[in-house]
Amino acid sequence: FTFSLQQFHPDAVKQFLSIITTHRANTNTNPNPTTPAPTPFVHEIVNEHIIEVCRIAHFLQSTKILNDIIEIITSSIDSKNCTSICTLADELHIPSLLQSSMKHVMERLDDIQSNEHELWDDMPTSLQSHIITLRNAAQSSIVGRRGKDASAALFSSGSEFLAIFHDVLCGHRERLREAKERQEEIIRERQRRNEIGGRYVVERDVYSGSVGDAAIKIEKQERRVRTLESFYKEQKAIFARDKDRDGRYQGSFSL
């Protein structure tokens, strides 16, 4: 078979061929065939070409070299390059690299969307949708309770995901309603006691103490509900658009 490498940068191709040559030389001179040959010298790849060499190794299905390069790229992920590496992993279908880079993207998602529009816009729409869906699932505790070491959560369809999301949202709304009712009952009781208090009874500030503390918690609950409502609407829009695209969320999917 003949494969053309014209679509890749010449210097990256030269580095890849150098690795291949070194790897074959080490394999041929290995005195013990049962002992694995030394790891190819992928660490000698210059930084500016490592992504391109990764693409070449993937294109030529050079698994050993590809895995070694993936290890290097994974160890170098930071807040500056996580979006580009995430896009690369999605494009080449490399689950381990996608998971590692996705973690960094998730941590900076709000900042990326707000202040780094170009980085966000450069990502494929399908990948954006997946990141937002994962964020929404984690924020709504749909998959958050499973723990970081748990296997991926499996959903039969986007409809099931939305149904679970809606149940979670309703639960938060109900707890908020109950908290407000309890707060109002306490305030009314304090007001009643102030009204019937005798001559020597000091009128009490009905909003002090536990009522003030509860008000802070209720405000946080309200913000939480508003955030989940926003995420829920966003998620419905993602699944609606998906029907007219690749249908990724029409069948089963995992997060």
C-alpha positions as CSV (number, residue, x, y, z in Angstrom):
1,F,0.0,0.0,0.0
2,T,1.1,3.6,-0.7
3,F,0.1,6.5,1.6
4,S,0.6,10.1,0.7
5,L,1.8,12.4,3.4
6,Q,1.6,15.6,1.4
7,Q,-1.1,17.1,3.6
8,F,1.3,17.2,6.5
9,H,4.1,19.6,7.3
10,P,7.4,18.4,5.8
11,D,9.3,18.9,9.0
12,A,6.8,16.8,10.9
13,V,7.0,14.1,8.3
14,K,10.8,14.0,8.6
15,Q,10.5,13.7,12.4
16,F,8.0,10.9,12.1
17,L,10.2,9.0,9.7
18,S,13.2,9.5,12.0
19,I,11.3,7.9,14.8
20,I,10.3,5.0,12.6
21,T,13.9,4.5,11.5
22,T,15.2,4.6,15.0
23,H,12.4,2.2,16.2
24,R,13.2,-0.3,13.5
25,A,16.9,-0.2,14.1
26,N,16.4,-0.8,17.8
27,T,14.0,-3.7,17.0
28,N,16.4,-5.3,14.6
29,T,19.3,-5.1,17.0
30,N,17.4,-6.4,20.0
31,P,19.3,-9.5,21.2
32,N,16.3,-11.0,22.9
33,P,13.2,-11.1,20.7
34,T,11.0,-11.8,23.7
35,T,12.0,-8.5,25.3
36,P,10.2,-5.4,23.9
37,A,12.3,-3.0,21.9
38,P,13.0,0.3,23.5
39,T,10.4,3.0,23.3
40,P,10.8,5.2,20.2
41,F,12.4,8.6,20.8
42,V,9.2,10.5,20.7
43,H,10.5,12.9,23.4
44,E,12.8,14.4,20.8
45,I,9.9,15.7,18.8
46,V,10.0,19.5,18.9
47,N,6.9,21.1,20.5
48,E,5.8,22.9,17.4
49,H,5.4,19.6,15.5
50,I,4.2,17.2,18.0
51,I,0.5,17.7,17.2
52,E,1.3,17.2,13.5
53,V,3.3,14.1,14.2
54,C,0.4,12.8,16.3
55,R,-1.9,13.2,13.3
56,I,0.6,11.4,11.1
57,A,0.9,8.5,13.5
58,H,-2.9,8.3,13.7
59,F,-3.2,8.5,9.9
60,L,-0.7,5.6,9.4
61,Q,-2.1,3.7,12.4
62,S,1.3,3.5,14.1
63,T,-0.3,2.5,17.4
64,K,2.9,2.3,19.5
65,I,4.2,5.7,18.4
66,L,0.7,7.3,18.7
67,N,0.3,6.1,22.3
68,D,3.7,7.4,23.3
69,I,2.8,10.8,21.8
70,I,-0.6,10.8,23.5
71,E,1.2,10.4,26.8
72,I,3.4,13.4,26.1
73,I,0.5,15.6,25.0
74,T,-1.7,14.5,28.0
75,S,1.1,15.5,30.4
76,S,1.3,18.9,28.8
77,I,-2.4,19.9,29.0
78,D,-3.0,23.2,30.7
79,S,-5.5,26.1,30.7
80,K,-4.0,27.6,27.5
81,N,-4.0,24.6,25.2
82,C,-6.8,22.5,26.6
83,T,-9.4,23.6,24.0
84,S,-7.1,22.8,21.0
85,I,-6.1,19.5,22.4
86,C,-9.7,18.7,23.2
87,T,-10.6,19.4,19.5
88,L,-7.7,17.2,18.4
89,A,-8.8,14.3,20.6
90,D,-12.4,14.6,19.3
91,E,-11.3,14.7,15.7
92,L,-9.0,11.7,16.0
93,H,-11.4,9.8,18.3
94,I,-8.9,9.4,21.2
95,P,-11.0,8.8,24.3
96,S,-8.2,9.0,26.9
97,L,-6.9,12.3,25.5
98,L,-10.4,13.7,25.2
99,Q,-11.3,12.9,28.8
100,S,-8.1,14.5,30.1
101,S,-8.4,17.7,28.0
102,M,-12.2,17.9,28.7
103,K,-11.5,18.1,32.4
104,H,-9.5,21.3,31.9
105,V,-12.1,22.7,29.5
106,M,-14.9,22.1,32.0
107,E,-13.0,23.9,34.7
108,R,-12.6,27.0,32.5
109,L,-15.8,26.7,30.5
110,D,-17.4,30.0,31.7
111,D,-14.2,31.9,31.1
112,I,-13.7,30.3,27.7
113,Q,-17.2,31.2,26.6
114,S,-17.1,34.7,28.0
115,N,-13.6,35.8,27.2
116,E,-12.1,33.5,24.6
117,H,-14.7,33.5,21.9
118,E,-12.3,32.5,19.2
119,L,-11.2,29.3,21.0
120,W,-14.8,28.3,21.7
121,D,-16.0,29.1,18.2
122,D,-13.1,27.1,16.7
123,M,-14.4,23.9,18.3
124,P,-16.9,21.8,16.3
125,T,-20.5,22.4,17.2
126,S,-20.9,18.7,18.1
127,L,-18.1,19.0,20.6
128,Q,-19.5,22.2,22.0
129,S,-22.8,20.4,22.5
130,H,-21.1,17.5,24.2
131,I,-19.2,19.8,26.6
132,I,-22.3,21.7,27.5
133,T,-24.3,18.5,28.0
134,L,-21.6,17.2,30.3
135,R,-21.5,20.4,32.2
136,N,-25.2,20.5,32.6
137,A,-25.3,16.8,33.8
138,A,-22.6,17.5,36.4
139,Q,-24.2,20.8,37.6
140,S,-27.6,19.2,37.9
141,S,-26.0,16.2,39.8
142,I,-27.4,13.8,37.1
143,V,-24.0,12.2,36.9
144,G,-22.2,14.0,39.7
145,R,-23.3,11.6,42.4
146,R,-21.5,8.7,40.6
147,G,-18.1,9.9,41.7
148,K,-15.0,10.7,39.7
149,D,-14.0,7.0,39.5
150,A,-17.4,5.7,38.4
151,S,-18.0,4.5,34.8
152,A,-19.8,6.8,32.4
153,A,-23.5,7.3,32.9
154,L,-25.5,5.8,30.0
155,F,-28.7,7.4,28.7
156,S,-31.1,5.7,26.3
157,S,-31.8,9.0,24.5
158,G,-31.8,12.8,24.9
159,S,-35.5,12.5,26.0
160,E,-34.5,10.4,29.0
161,F,-31.7,12.8,29.9
162,L,-34.2,15.7,29.8
163,A,-36.7,13.8,31.8
164,I,-34.1,13.1,34.6
165,F,-32.9,16.7,34.4
166,H,-36.5,18.0,34.7
167,D,-37.1,15.8,37.8
168,V,-33.9,17.2,39.4
169,L,-35.0,20.8,38.6
170,C,-38.5,20.1,40.0
171,G,-36.9,18.8,43.2
172,H,-34.8,22.0,43.6
173,R,-37.9,24.1,43.0
174,E,-39.9,22.2,45.6
175,R,-37.2,22.5,48.2
176,L,-37.0,26.3,47.5
177,R,-40.7,26.6,47.9
178,E,-40.7,24.8,51.2
179,A,-37.8,26.9,52.5
180,K,-39.6,30.1,51.6
181,E,-42.8,28.9,53.3
182,R,-40.9,28.0,56.5
183,Q,-39.2,31.4,56.5
184,E,-42.5,33.2,56.1
185,E,-44.1,31.2,58.9
186,I,-41.2,32.1,61.3
187,I,-41.4,35.8,60.3
188,R,-45.2,35.8,60.9
189,E,-44.8,34.2,64.3
190,R,-42.2,36.7,65.3
191,Q,-44.5,39.6,64.1
192,R,-47.4,38.1,66.1
193,R,-45.3,37.9,69.3
194,N,-44.2,41.5,68.8
195,E,-47.8,42.6,68.5
196,I,-48.9,40.8,71.7
197,G,-45.8,41.6,73.7
198,G,-46.3,43.2,77.1
199,R,-45.0,46.5,78.5
200,Y,-41.6,45.0,79.5
201,V,-41.1,42.9,76.3
202,V,-38.5,44.2,74.0
203,E,-39.7,44.1,70.4
204,R,-37.6,41.7,68.3
205,D,-36.2,42.3,64.9
206,V,-38.1,39.6,62.9
207,Y,-35.4,39.3,60.3
208,S,-32.5,38.8,62.7
209,G,-30.8,35.6,63.8
210,S,-31.8,32.3,62.1
211,V,-34.1,34.2,59.7
212,G,-31.2,36.2,58.4
213,D,-29.1,33.1,58.0
214,A,-32.0,31.3,56.3
215,A,-32.4,34.3,53.9
216,I,-28.8,33.8,52.7
217,K,-29.4,30.1,52.1
218,I,-32.6,30.8,50.3
219,E,-30.9,33.3,48.0
220,K,-28.3,30.7,47.1
221,Q,-31.1,28.2,46.4
222,E,-32.8,30.7,44.1
223,R,-29.6,31.3,42.2
224,R,-29.2,27.5,41.9
225,V,-32.7,27.1,40.5
226,R,-32.2,30.0,38.0
227,T,-28.9,28.4,36.8
228,L,-30.5,25.0,36.4
229,E,-33.5,26.5,34.5
230,S,-31.0,28.2,32.2
231,F,-29.1,25.0,31.7
232,Y,-32.3,23.0,31.1
233,K,-33.4,25.4,28.3
234,E,-30.0,25.3,26.8
235,Q,-30.0,21.5,26.8
236,K,-33.5,21.4,25.2
237,A,-32.1,23.6,22.4
238,I,-29.1,21.4,21.9
239,F,-31.2,18.2,21.6
240,A,-33.7,20.1,19.3
241,R,-30.8,21.1,16.9
242,D,-29.4,17.6,17.1
243,K,-32.5,16.2,15.3
244,D,-31.5,18.1,12.2
245,R,-27.8,17.2,12.4
246,D,-26.1,13.9,13.2
247,G,-28.7,12.7,15.6
248,R,-26.1,12.0,18.3
249,Y,-28.6,12.2,21.1
250,Q,-31.5,10.5,19.5
251,G,-30.2,7.1,20.5
252,S,-28.2,5.9,23.5
253,F,-25.2,7.9,24.6
254,S,-22.9,8.1,27.6
255,L,-21.3,10.9,29.6
